[in-house]
Amino acid sequence: MSFIKEFWEFLRVRKKYWLLPIIIVLFIFGGLIVLTQGSAVAPFIYTIF
């Protein structure tokens, strides 16, 4: 949790709020790949990239 808090402070101080949507999308895709790694959906997800 301290990493998230520190990252939020960085965004707030440096006024780099445009990075937040990029980070959120990366976490969503990463979670999607991890959760579907062993399933039949995995080949279809890898074709997106």
Secondary structure, 3 states (H helix, E strand, C coil): CHHHHHHHHHHHHHCCCCHHHHHHHHHHHHHHHHHCCCCCCHHHHHHHC
